[in-house]
Amino acid sequence: MIAFDQARRIVLSATGILAAQRIPANASIGRILAEDVFSPEHLPSFDNTAMDGFALATGGQAVPEGTEFVVSAALAAGEAAPAGCEGACEIMTGAPMPDGLDAVIPVEQVDVLKQDAGQWPQRIRLLHPVLPGANVRRRGQDISAGDFVMPSGTRIAAPERMVLAALGIAGIAVRMRPVAALLTTGRELIDDPGQTLLPGQIRNSNGPFLAERLLECGVELRIRQSLPDEAGAFTDAVRRCLEDGVELIISTGAVSMGRYDFIPDALRELGADILFHKVAMRPGKPLLFARLPGGALYFGLPGNPVSSAVGMRFFVEPAIRACLGLVQESPLRVPLAESVNKKPGFCMLQKALLQCDDQGRLSATVMKGQESFRIRPLLQSNAWAVLPEQGASMPAGTLVELYGLNGNGIVLNTCGVANAG
């Protein structure tokens, strides 16, 4: 049995970063950049108006209230600016600024003194003074050509996609997705939620949970299979995974010390190098990590649901981050709201509730119902509290490390309660 931190270091040292591939930017949501992105052009690409109004020439000085202008042109977004525009130009939001005009007064801040037969303004009077540059969005004011925009390791979400589209970037380099397989073992497991359970049977909850987390983490889940407690069926399944190019295998169950916990011996038969088996943590102590022939990584998670969740959160997810070139997470350090007793010698991974009081102070409460079979507290918590191996008692106010439930961070809602984001 090895220490929690040591086990995590072994996982990261055994995990290599994946190669890059170029893909269309419009297919990049959820992917991880494998290169820095620099802007190929200015944004905005031309000077334009920030609102509907009238473009004016200020001559570099404030134009006083009451000044009158002849309106010589009108310009909508998407039209080319007229050349040699004199006086004022009626202009719509986003339209380019005509040469020689350098400020815009909003339409509601002018008096229209004269209109033509089509109701187009011909002469206006300013109801407010206008300063040079007012309400004008300058070329490159947001992003200049050549600017550093996004670092390698960025996960592409909607804001990143917006910037790529605005800059006309059609293709980007991203990390290859890790190819994964999920094997759930246990003759008692029933996959069909509509099937009536027979005595001794239980529904397979680990499979759906882990499959969704793997997909959310950015893997390609190529194989998902439920297996009986038989070593032969297991080794056949692993061989099929390797033949199919799987780089990451996650299994649940059959890694402890019982009669049907066959996975350690089966892995040795397959020629695997078991890098560790059993970690000084609870829940999840029997966790196994191995390297298979050819380099594929193997995570054997215990079968109890919360033990599997802990193994996924603190071992599989960091390995996926490393594969994708993502920076490893940094936990929050937050005081305990109440004292906690724990088993000495074990790192305790506890479901917790992060809260913010009216004064903006954060605190963490370790939830009741920490048994590894109890999954309802996962709905009521928003974080994992990491209680270190040393000591048996942690008084209120002790700083503890907190991680979001699902690896996407922790977000406080308006009620002062934190939710996993």
C-alpha positions in Angstrom: 0.0 0.0 0.0 1.4 3.4 -1.0 0.6 7.0 0.0 -2.1 8.9 -1.9 0.3 11.6 -3.2 2.9 9.0 -4.2 0.3 7.1 -6.2 -0.8 10.2 -8.0 2.8 11.1 -8.9 3.3 7.6 -10.3 0.2 8.0 -12.5 1.4 11.3 -13.9 5.0 10.1 -14.5 3.6 7.1 -16.5 1.3 9.3 -18.7 2.6 10.9 -21.9 1.2 13.8 -23.8 -0.7 12.8 -27.0 0.2 13.9 -30.5 -1.5 16.9 -32.2 -3.9 16.9 -35.2 -5.4 19.7 -37.3 -9.1 20.0 -37.3 -11.7 22.6 -38.6 -12.3 25.3 -36.0 -16.0 24.7 -36.3 -15.6 21.2 -35.0 -13.3 22.1 -32.1 -15.7 22.5 -29.1 -14.4 20.5 -26.2 -11.0 19.9 -27.8 -7.6 21.0 -26.3 -5.4 23.4 -28.2 -2.0 21.9 -29.0 -0.5 25.2 -30.2 -0.5 28.9 -29.2 -2.9 31.0 -31.2 -2.0 34.4 -32.6 -4.3 36.7 -34.3 -4.0 36.9 -38.1 -5.9 40.2 -38.4 -7.2 43.2 -36.5 -10.5 43.0 -34.6 -12.4 45.1 -35.4 -10.9 45.1 -38.9 -12.0 48.7 -39.5 -13.1 51.8 -37.6 -16.9 51.5 -37.0 -19.7 53.1 -35.0 -20.8 51.6 -31.7 -24.4 52.8 -32.1 -27.0 54.3 -34.4 -26.5 58.0 -34.8 -24.7 60.6 -36.9 -20.9 60.5 -37.7 -19.2 63.9 -37.5 -15.9 65.6 -38.1 -14.6 67.1 -34.8 -11.3 68.4 -36.0 -9.8 67.1 -32.9 -11.8 69.3 -30.5 -15.1 69.1 -28.7 -18.1 70.2 -30.8 -20.4 72.2 -28.6 -24.1 71.6 -28.0 -26.3 73.5 -30.5 -24.0 73.1 -33.5 -25.9 72.3 -36.7 -24.8 70.0 -39.5 -26.0 69.2 -43.0 -26.6 65.4 -43.4 -24.9 64.5 -46.7 -25.2 60.6 -46.6 -26.6 57.6 -44.9 -24.7 54.4 -44.2 -25.8 50.9 -42.9 -23.8 48.1 -41.6 -22.3 46.0 -44.4 -22.0 48.9 -46.8 -18.8 50.5 -47.9 -18.2 54.0 -46.5 -18.8 56.8 -49.1 -15.8 58.8 -50.2 -15.6 62.6 -49.5 -18.4 62.7 -47.0 -19.0 66.3 -45.8 -21.0 67.5 -42.8 -22.7 64.6 -41.0 -23.5 61.1 -42.1 -26.4 59.2 -40.7 -24.9 55.9 -39.6 -26.1 52.5 -38.2 -24.4 50.4 -35.6 -21.4 48.5 -37.0 -21.1 50.6 -40.2 -17.6 51.8 -41.2 -16.6 55.3 -40.3 -16.4 57.5 -43.5 -13.0 59.0 -44.1 -12.6 62.3 -42.3 -15.3 61.7 -39.7 -14.1 60.8 -36.3 -17.0 60.8 -33.8 -20.6 59.6 -33.5 -23.5 61.3 -31.6 -26.4 58.9 -30.8 -29.6 59.5 -32.7 -31.5 60.4 -29.5 -29.0 63.3 -28.8 -29.9 65.3 -31.9 -32.8 67.4 -33.1 -33.7 66.7 -36.7 -34.4 70.1 -38.2 -35.2 69.1 -41.8 -36.2 65.9 -43.6 -36.6 65.0 -47.3 -39.8 63.4 -48.8 -38.6 60.0 -47.7 -38.2 61.1 -44.0 -34.4 61.0 -44.3 -32.7 63.6 -42.1 -31.1 66.5 -44.0 -30.1 68.9 -41.2 -29.5 68.2 -37.5 -28.7 70.2 -34.3 -26.6 68.7 -31.5 -28.4 68.4 -28.1 -25.1 67.4 -26.4 -21.5 68.2 -27.0 -19.5 65.6 -28.9 -15.8 64.7 -28.1 -13.3 63.4 -30.6 -13.6 59.6 -31.0 -16.9 59.4 -29.2 -18.8 56.1 -29.8 -16.2 54.9 -32.4 -14.8 51.4 -32.2 -11.2 51.6 -33.5 -9.5 49.1 -35.8 -7.7 46.5 -33.7 -9.1 48.0 -30.5 -10.1 44.5 -29.3 -7.4 42.4 -30.8 -4.5 43.6 -33.0 -2.9 41.5 -35.8 -0.2 39.4 -34.3 -1.5 39.5 -30.8 -1.2 36.4 -28.6 -4.8 35.2 -28.2 -4.9 31.7 -26.6 -2.2 29.4 -25.1 -1.7 25.8 -25.9 -3.7 23.7 -23.4 -6.8 25.8 -23.7 -10.1 23.9 -23.8 -12.2 25.2 -26.6 -15.6 26.3 -25.4 -18.1 28.9 -26.7 -16.1 32.0 -25.9 -13.0 30.6 -27.6 -15.1 29.5 -30.6 -16.4 33.0 -30.8 -12.9 34.5 -31.0 -11.7 32.0 -33.5 -14.7 32.7 -35.8 -14.2 36.5 -35.4 -10.6 36.3 -36.4 -11.3 34.1 -39.4 -9.3 31.1 -38.1 -10.6 28.1 -40.0 -8.3 25.4 -38.6 -6.4 24.7 -35.4 -4.1 22.1 -33.9 -5.6 20.1 -31.0 -4.5 17.1 -29.0 -5.7 13.7 -30.1 -8.4 12.3 -28.0 -7.3 9.5 -25.7 -9.0 6.3 -26.8 -10.6 4.6 -23.8 -12.4 1.4 -22.9 -14.7 0.9 -19.8 -15.1 -2.6 -18.4 -17.5 -3.2 -15.5 -17.2 -6.6 -13.8 -19.7 -8.4 -11.7 -22.3 -11.1 -12.3 -24.7 -9.2 -10.0 -24.8 -6.2 -12.3 -27.8 -5.5 -14.5 -27.4 -3.0 -17.3 -31.0 -2.7 -18.5 -32.8 -0.2 -16.2 -36.2 -1.7 -17.1 -35.3 -5.2 -16.1 -36.8 -6.6 -12.9 -34.0 -7.5 -10.4 -33.7 -11.0 -9.2 -32.4 -11.8 -5.7 -28.8 -10.7 -5.3 -28.8 -8.5 -8.4 -28.1 -4.8 -8.5 -28.3 -2.1 -11.2 -25.1 -1.0 -12.9 -24.6 2.6 -11.8 -20.8 2.7 -12.1 -21.0 2.2 -15.9 -23.2 5.2 -16.7 -21.4 7.4 -14.3 -17.9 6.6 -15.5 -18.9 6.7 -19.2 -20.3 10.2 -18.8 -17.3 11.4 -16.9 -14.9 10.0 -19.5 -16.8 11.7 -22.3 -16.9 15.0 -20.4 -13.2 14.7 -19.9 -12.6 14.6 -23.7 -11.9 10.9 -24.4 -13.1 8.7 -27.2 -14.9 5.9 -25.5 -14.5 3.2 -28.0 -15.5 0.2 -26.0 -18.0 -0.2 -23.1 -18.7 -3.7 -21.8 -20.1 -5.5 -18.8 -18.3 -8.7 -17.9 -18.9 -11.7 -15.5 -16.5 -12.4 -12.7 -14.4 -14.7 -14.9 -10.7 -14.2 -15.6 -11.0 -15.7 -19.1 -13.7 -13.3 -20.2 -11.7 -10.4 -18.7 -8.4 -11.2 -20.4 -10.3 -11.7 -23.8 -11.9 -8.3 -23.4 -8.6 -6.6 -22.6 -6.9 -8.2 -25.6 -9.8 -7.0 -27.8 -9.3 -3.5 -26.4 -5.6 -3.5 -27.2 -6.2 -4.9 -30.7 -8.7 -2.0 -31.2 -6.1 0.7 -30.4 -7.4 1.5 -26.9 -4.8 3.6 -24.9 -6.7 3.8 -21.6 -8.7 1.0 -19.9 -10.8 1.6 -16.9 -12.5 -1.3 -15.0 -14.6 -1.5 -11.9 -14.6 -4.3 -9.4 -12.5 -7.5 -8.9 -9.4 -5.7 -7.5 -9.6 -6.4 -3.8 -8.8 -9.6 -1.9 -11.9 -11.8 -2.4 -12.3 -15.1 -4.1 -13.5 -13.4 -7.3 -11.0 -10.5 -7.3 -9.1 -11.9 -10.2 -7.9 -8.8 -12.0 -4.4 -8.5 -10.5 -3.5 -12.1 -11.5 -5.2 -11.7 -14.9 -3.1 -8.6 -15.7 0.1 -10.4 -14.8 -0.9 -13.1 -17.2 -1.3 -10.5 -19.9 2.2 -9.2 -19.2 1.2 -6.0 -17.5 3.5 -4.1 -15.2 1.5 -3.3 -12.1 2.8 0.0 -10.9 0.8 0.0 -7.7 -2.0 -1.8 -6.1 -3.7 -0.4 -3.0 -3.5 3.2 -1.9 -3.6 4.5 1.7 -6.9 6.3 1.1 -10.6 5.9 1.8 -12.7 5.2 0.0 -11.0 3.4 -2.9 -8.1 1.7 -1.1 -7.9 -1.3 -3.5 -7.2 0.9 -6.6 -4.8 -0.7 -9.1 -2.7 1.0 -11.8 -0.8 -0.8 -14.4 0.9 -0.4 -17.8 -0.1 -3.0 -20.4 2.2 -4.4 -23.2 2.3 -1.7 -25.9 2.0 1.1 -23.4 -1.8 1.3 -22.7 -2.6 2.4 -19.2 -4.9 0.4 -16.9 -6.9 1.7 -14.0 -8.6 -1.0 -11.9 -11.2 0.9 -9.7 -13.0 -0.7 -6.8 -16.6 -1.7 -7.4 -18.3 0.4 -4.7 -19.8 3.4 -6.4 -18.2 6.1 -4.4 -14.8 4.3 -4.5 -15.1 4.3 -8.3 -16.0 8.0 -8.3 -12.9 8.7 -6.2 -10.6 6.7 -8.4 -12.0 8.5 -11.5 -11.7 11.9 -9.9 -8.3 11.7 -8.4 -6.4 9.2 -10.7 -8.1 8.8 -14.1 -8.9 12.4 -14.6 -5.4 13.7 -13.8 -4.1 11.1 -16.3 -6.5 12.4 -19.0 -5.4 16.0 -18.3 -1.8 15.0 -18.7 -2.6 13.2 -22.0 -4.2 16.3 -23.3 -1.5 18.7 -22.2 -3.7 20.4 -19.6 -2.3 21.9 -16.5 -3.1 19.9 -13.4 -5.7 21.3 -11.0 -4.9 23.4 -8.0 -7.2 22.9 -5.0 -8.9 25.6 -3.0 -7.8 25.7 0.7 -10.8 26.4 2.8 -11.4 26.2 6.6 -13.6 23.5 8.0 -16.9 24.7 9.4 -17.0 21.9 11.9 -14.5 19.6 13.5 -13.9 16.2 11.7 -12.6 12.9 13.0 -10.9 10.6 10.7 -8.9 7.3 10.6 -5.2 8.0 11.0 -2.8 6.7 8.3 -5.3 7.2 5.5 -6.0 10.1 3.2 -9.8 10.5 3.4 -11.6 11.8 0.2 -14.8 13.1 1.6 -17.9 14.5 0.0 -18.2 18.1 1.1 -20.3 21.3 0.8 -18.5 24.5 0.1 -20.5 27.6 1.2 -20.1 31.3 1.3 -21.6 33.4 4.1 -22.9 36.9 4.0 -19.5 38.3 4.7 -17.9 36.5 1.7 -16.1 34.0 3.9 -15.8 30.4 2.5 -16.1 27.3 4.6 -16.3 23.6 4.0 -18.6 21.1 5.7 -17.9 17.4 5.4 -21.1 15.7 4.6 -22.8 12.9 6.5 -23.1 9.6 4.7 -19.5 9.0 3.6 -19.9 5.2 3.2 -18.7 4.1 -0.2 -22.1 2.6 -1.2 -24.0 5.8 -0.6 -24.4 7.9 -3.7 -27.2 10.2 -2.7 -24.8 12.6 -0.9 -23.1 13.2 -4.3 -26.3 15.1 -5.2 -26.1 17.2 -2.0 -22.4 18.0 -2.1 -20.3 20.2 -4.5 -16.8 19.3 -3.7 -14.3 16.7 -2.5 -12.4 17.5 0.7 -9.0 15.9 0.9 -8.2 15.1 4.6 -4.5 14.2 4.9 -3.2 10.9 6.2 -1.7 12.4 9.4 -3.8 12.8 12.5 -7.2 11.6 13.7 -8.9 14.8 14.5 -9.2 18.1 12.6 -10.8 21.0 14.6 -13.1 23.6 13.0 -11.0 26.2 11.2 -8.4 23.8 9.9 -7.6 24.5 6.3 -8.4 21.6 3.9 -7.9 21.1 0.2 -11.1 21.1 -1.9 -11.6 19.9 -5.4 -14.8 20.3 -7.5 -16.9 17.2 -7.7 -16.3 16.7 -11.5 -13.1 18.5 -12.4 -14.7 21.6 -13.8 -14.2 23.7 -10.8 -16.6 25.0 -8.1 -19.0 27.8 -8.8 -20.9 29.8 -6.1 -24.6 30.4 -6.8 -26.5 33.5 -5.7 -27.8 31.7 -2.6 -24.3 31.5 -1.2 -24.0 27.7 -1.9 -21.3 26.4 -4.2 -22.1 24.1 -7.1 -19.7 22.1 -9.1 -19.3 23.9 -12.4 
